[in-house]
Amino acid sequence: MTGPRNPRLAGMAWTLDAVPTALLIAVPALLAVLFLVLWIRATRRYRRLASEQTASARARIDLELSVAEQGGRLRIIRELHDLALHRVTTMIADADGAKYAAGSDAMVAVRAASTIADTGRAALADMRRVSSLVRETEADVAPQPTLKSTRDLFKVMRDAGLGVTFDESGEPYPLSAGAELAIYRILQEALSNSLKYGGDGTEARVSFTWTTQGMQVRVDDDGIRNAAVRKGLDPDHGGTVYTVEEDLRTLTQQVVGPGIEEMRERTELFGGILSVSQTAGVGFSVSAVFPALRHHNGVHGVDLSRGGTR
């Protein structure tokens, strides 16, 4: 004969029976929530990538159209430039002929002078056309920027998402307007590249180092590292793993591109040397060194003032 059932044991049995049922309900619910979170994150990432690709495609099309337009203008400028050179050469030849003929026949010199004047006017008209075309290629009709304008440039780049820090050493001195414009354009191109290839959140450090007669302009960024972070990688835990071959390429291969060539031309115009390098896993560095910038006018760096020294 069995005794009465213990209510406490019955309750424990019911609890044990309810555990598997609760687990069967909770586990699928948790998995559903987890999959939902992952799906939302993947959808957001996909939309972000799709938006970036669309913006990149639009920018590429705009750039191609702009390049085609600028290429046409450059061809016209080159043709007018060649024509002006030919006319100036003719003027020199006519002037030399008039110089030798003037001794025997003054009228020859008069006729030559008239021809030279006509040729000079035609050459001047060609150069004015060139100047007009050059102005049309400038998107900004405001006064040309100077070194003081770099503060405004830094603000624009910061508003666009690029972190910019600036430091300066040495004693600054006045430069020619052309030299200041060259430095500004070099900085503009270097910082634009940092933002373009590194993306929002890239940090760039700009430094001016002044010497007695020259200066160095340097821009260092962490664009490669930041690009990895934007892709969801962790650079501090192997997210930007690179090989020895990649290290070797950064040391031996020259960084090239249209913007870099323009920076190099601007640097060399004022007797400087441009170097662009890449640090594997970190970013890019741009350095423009001007040994004799203080008195450089785009032709030479000699101080032509009275009593001036190099």
C-alpha positions as CSV (number, residue, x, y, z in Angstrom):
1,M,0.0,0.0,0.0
2,T,1.4,3.3,-1.1
3,G,1.3,6.3,1.2
4,P,0.0,9.8,0.2
5,R,2.1,11.6,-2.4
6,N,4.5,14.3,-1.1
7,P,3.4,17.7,-2.5
8,R,6.9,19.1,-2.3
9,L,8.2,16.2,-4.5
10,A,5.4,16.7,-6.9
11,G,6.3,20.4,-7.2
12,M,9.9,19.6,-7.9
13,A,8.9,17.0,-10.6
14,W,6.8,19.7,-12.3
15,T,9.6,22.2,-12.2
16,L,12.0,19.6,-13.7
17,D,9.5,18.9,-16.4
18,A,9.1,22.6,-17.2
19,V,12.9,23.3,-17.7
20,P,13.2,21.5,-21.0
21,T,10.0,23.2,-22.2
22,A,11.4,26.6,-21.2
23,L,14.7,25.9,-22.9
24,L,12.9,24.8,-26.1
25,I,11.2,28.1,-26.1
26,A,14.1,30.4,-25.0
27,V,16.8,29.0,-27.2
28,P,15.0,29.5,-30.5
29,A,13.9,33.0,-29.3
30,L,17.5,33.9,-28.5
31,L,18.7,32.5,-31.8
32,A,16.0,34.5,-33.6
33,V,17.1,37.7,-31.9
34,L,20.7,37.0,-32.7
35,F,20.0,36.4,-36.3
36,L,17.8,39.5,-36.5
37,V,20.7,41.6,-35.0
38,L,23.2,40.1,-37.5
39,W,20.8,40.6,-40.4
40,I,20.2,44.3,-39.4
41,R,24.0,44.9,-39.2
42,A,24.6,43.2,-42.5
43,T,21.8,45.2,-44.1
44,R,23.2,48.5,-42.8
45,R,26.7,47.5,-43.9
46,Y,25.4,46.6,-47.4
47,R,23.5,49.8,-47.7
48,R,26.6,51.8,-46.6
49,L,28.8,50.0,-49.1
50,A,26.2,50.5,-51.9
51,S,25.9,54.2,-51.1
52,E,29.7,54.5,-51.1
53,Q,29.9,52.7,-54.4
54,T,27.2,54.9,-55.9
55,A,29.0,58.0,-54.7
56,S,32.3,56.7,-56.1
57,A,30.7,55.9,-59.5
58,R,29.2,59.4,-59.7
59,A,32.5,61.0,-58.7
60,R,34.3,58.9,-61.3
61,I,31.9,60.0,-64.0
62,D,32.2,63.7,-63.0
63,L,35.9,63.3,-63.0
64,E,36.0,61.7,-66.4
65,L,33.9,64.5,-67.8
66,S,36.1,67.1,-66.2
67,V,39.2,65.5,-67.4
68,A,37.8,65.4,-71.0
69,E,36.9,69.0,-70.8
70,Q,40.3,70.0,-69.3
71,G,42.0,67.9,-71.9
72,G,40.3,69.8,-74.7
73,R,41.3,73.2,-73.2
74,L,44.9,72.0,-72.7
75,R,45.1,71.1,-76.4
76,I,43.9,74.5,-77.4
77,I,46.4,76.1,-75.0
78,R,49.2,74.0,-76.3
79,E,48.4,75.0,-79.9
80,L,48.2,78.7,-79.1
81,H,51.4,78.4,-77.1
82,D,53.2,76.9,-80.0
83,L,51.9,79.5,-82.3
84,A,53.0,82.3,-80.0
85,L,56.4,80.8,-79.8
86,H,56.7,80.7,-83.5
87,R,55.7,84.3,-83.8
88,V,58.2,85.4,-81.1
89,T,60.9,83.5,-83.0
90,T,59.9,85.4,-86.2
91,M,60.1,88.6,-84.3
92,I,63.7,87.8,-83.1
93,A,64.7,86.9,-86.7
94,D,63.2,90.1,-88.1
95,A,64.9,92.2,-85.4
96,D,68.3,90.6,-86.2
97,G,67.8,91.3,-89.9
98,A,66.7,94.9,-89.3
99,K,69.8,95.4,-87.1
100,Y,72.2,94.4,-89.9
101,A,70.2,96.1,-92.7
102,A,69.8,99.4,-90.9
103,G,73.4,100.5,-91.7
104,S,72.8,100.4,-95.5
105,D,69.1,101.1,-95.9
106,A,67.1,102.8,-93.2
107,M,63.8,102.0,-94.9
108,V,64.5,98.3,-94.4
109,A,64.7,98.9,-90.7
110,V,61.4,100.8,-90.7
111,R,59.6,98.1,-92.6
112,A,61.1,95.4,-90.3
113,A,60.0,97.4,-87.3
114,S,56.4,97.5,-88.7
115,T,56.5,93.8,-89.3
116,I,57.8,93.1,-85.8
117,A,55.0,95.2,-84.3
118,D,52.4,93.4,-86.2
119,T,53.8,90.0,-85.2
120,G,54.0,91.1,-81.6
121,R,50.4,92.2,-81.6
122,A,49.3,88.8,-83.0
123,A,51.5,87.0,-80.4
124,L,50.0,89.1,-77.6
125,A,46.5,88.3,-78.8
126,D,47.3,84.5,-78.7
127,M,48.7,84.9,-75.2
128,R,45.5,86.7,-74.1
129,R,43.5,83.8,-75.5
130,V,45.7,81.4,-73.5
131,S,45.1,83.5,-70.4
132,S,41.4,83.4,-70.9
133,L,41.3,79.7,-71.3
134,V,43.4,79.2,-68.2
135,R,41.0,81.4,-66.2
136,E,38.1,79.3,-67.4
137,T,39.8,76.2,-66.0
138,E,39.9,77.7,-62.6
139,A,36.8,76.7,-60.6
140,D,37.5,79.3,-57.9
141,V,37.7,82.9,-59.1
142,A,38.6,84.2,-55.6
143,P,42.1,85.7,-54.9
144,Q,44.9,83.1,-55.0
145,P,45.4,81.4,-51.6
146,T,48.5,82.1,-49.5
147,L,50.1,80.4,-46.5
148,K,47.6,82.2,-44.2
149,S,44.9,80.4,-46.2
150,T,46.1,77.0,-44.9
151,R,44.1,77.5,-41.7
152,D,41.0,77.8,-43.8
153,L,42.1,74.7,-45.8
154,F,42.6,72.7,-42.5
155,K,39.1,73.7,-41.4
156,V,37.5,72.6,-44.7
157,M,39.3,69.2,-44.5
158,R,38.3,68.7,-40.8
159,D,34.6,69.5,-41.7
160,A,35.0,66.8,-44.5
161,G,36.0,64.2,-41.9
162,L,39.8,64.4,-41.9
163,G,41.6,64.9,-38.6
164,V,44.3,67.5,-39.1
165,T,47.0,68.5,-36.7
166,F,49.6,71.2,-37.5
167,D,53.0,72.1,-36.0
168,E,55.6,74.5,-37.1
169,S,59.3,74.9,-36.2
170,G,61.9,77.5,-37.1
171,E,61.4,81.2,-37.9
172,P,59.0,81.9,-40.7
173,Y,59.7,84.7,-43.2
174,P,57.8,86.2,-46.2
175,L,57.8,84.2,-49.4
176,S,56.9,85.2,-53.0
177,A,53.2,84.8,-53.9
178,G,54.1,82.0,-56.3
179,A,55.9,80.1,-53.7
180,E,53.1,80.4,-51.2
181,L,50.6,79.3,-53.8
182,A,52.7,76.2,-54.7
183,I,52.9,75.2,-51.0
184,Y,49.2,75.7,-50.6
185,R,48.4,73.5,-53.6
186,I,50.8,70.8,-52.5
187,L,49.1,70.7,-49.1
188,Q,45.6,70.7,-50.7
189,E,46.5,67.7,-52.9
190,A,48.2,65.8,-50.1
191,L,45.3,66.2,-47.7
192,S,42.7,65.5,-50.3
193,N,44.5,62.2,-51.1
194,S,44.6,61.4,-47.4
195,L,40.8,61.8,-47.1
196,K,40.2,60.1,-50.5
197,Y,42.1,56.9,-49.8
198,G,41.8,56.7,-46.0
199,G,38.2,57.9,-45.7
200,D,36.4,59.6,-42.9
201,G,38.3,59.5,-39.6
202,T,41.8,59.5,-41.1
203,E,44.4,61.5,-39.1
204,A,46.9,63.7,-41.0
205,R,49.8,65.6,-39.4
206,V,51.1,68.7,-41.2
207,S,54.4,70.2,-40.3
208,F,56.4,73.2,-41.5
209,T,60.1,73.3,-40.8
210,W,61.8,76.6,-41.6
211,T,65.5,76.9,-42.1
212,T,67.6,80.0,-42.8
213,Q,67.0,79.9,-46.6
214,G,64.5,77.1,-47.1
215,M,61.7,75.0,-45.6
216,Q,60.2,71.5,-45.5
217,V,56.5,70.8,-45.9
218,R,55.5,67.3,-44.7
219,V,52.2,65.5,-44.4
220,D,51.8,62.1,-42.7
221,D,48.6,60.2,-42.5
222,D,47.2,56.8,-41.2
223,G,44.9,56.3,-44.1
224,I,45.7,52.6,-44.6
225,R,45.1,51.8,-41.0
226,N,41.9,53.8,-40.9
227,A,40.6,52.2,-44.1
228,A,41.0,48.8,-42.4
229,V,39.0,50.1,-39.4
230,R,36.2,51.3,-41.7
231,K,36.0,47.8,-43.1
232,G,35.4,46.4,-39.7
233,L,39.0,45.0,-39.1
234,D,41.0,45.5,-36.0
235,P,44.5,46.7,-36.7
236,D,45.6,46.1,-33.2
237,H,44.8,42.4,-33.4
238,G,46.0,41.3,-36.8
239,G,43.3,43.1,-38.8
240,T,45.8,44.6,-41.2
241,V,48.2,41.7,-41.7
242,Y,50.8,42.4,-44.4
243,T,53.6,40.3,-45.8
244,V,57.3,40.9,-46.2
245,E,56.7,41.3,-49.9
246,E,54.3,44.2,-49.2
247,D,57.0,45.7,-46.9
248,L,59.5,45.4,-49.7
249,R,57.2,47.0,-52.2
250,T,56.7,50.0,-50.0
251,L,60.5,50.4,-49.8
252,T,61.3,49.9,-53.5
253,Q,58.2,51.0,-55.5
254,Q,57.6,54.6,-56.3
255,V,54.2,56.0,-55.5
256,V,52.8,57.6,-58.7
257,G,49.6,59.4,-59.8
258,P,48.5,62.5,-61.6
259,G,48.1,64.4,-58.3
260,I,51.6,63.4,-57.2
261,E,53.1,64.5,-60.6
262,E,51.5,67.9,-60.2
263,M,52.9,68.3,-56.6
264,R,56.3,67.3,-58.0
265,E,56.1,69.9,-60.7
266,R,55.1,72.6,-58.3
267,T,58.0,71.6,-55.9
268,E,60.6,71.5,-58.7
269,L,59.5,74.9,-60.0
270,F,60.9,76.4,-56.8
271,G,64.0,74.3,-56.7
272,G,62.6,71.7,-54.3
273,I,62.4,67.9,-54.1
274,L,59.2,65.9,-53.5
275,S,59.2,62.5,-52.0
276,V,56.1,60.3,-51.4
277,S,56.4,57.1,-49.4
278,Q,54.1,54.4,-47.9
279,T,54.3,52.8,-44.5
280,A,52.8,49.3,-44.8
281,G,49.8,49.0,-42.5
282,V,49.8,52.7,-41.6
283,G,49.5,55.3,-44.3
284,F,51.3,57.7,-46.7
285,S,53.9,60.5,-46.2
286,V,54.5,63.4,-48.5
287,S,57.5,65.6,-48.1
288,A,58.5,68.7,-50.1
289,V,61.9,70.1,-49.3
290,F,62.9,73.6,-50.6
291,P,66.6,74.3,-50.0
292,A,66.5,77.9,-51.2
293,L,62.9,79.0,-51.0
294,R,63.4,82.3,-49.2
295,H,64.4,84.3,-52.3
296,H,63.1,82.0,-55.0
297,N,61.0,83.5,-57.7
298,G,60.3,80.5,-59.8
299,V,63.6,80.9,-61.8
300,H,66.4,81.0,-59.2
301,G,66.8,81.2,-55.5
302,V,69.4,84.0,-55.3
303,D,68.8,87.1,-53.2
304,L,69.1,90.0,-55.7
305,S,68.5,92.8,-53.2
306,R,71.3,95.2,-52.5
307,G,73.8,93.6,-50.2
308,G,71.8,90.4,-50.1
309,T,73.5,87.0,-49.7
310,R,72.4,83.6,-50.7
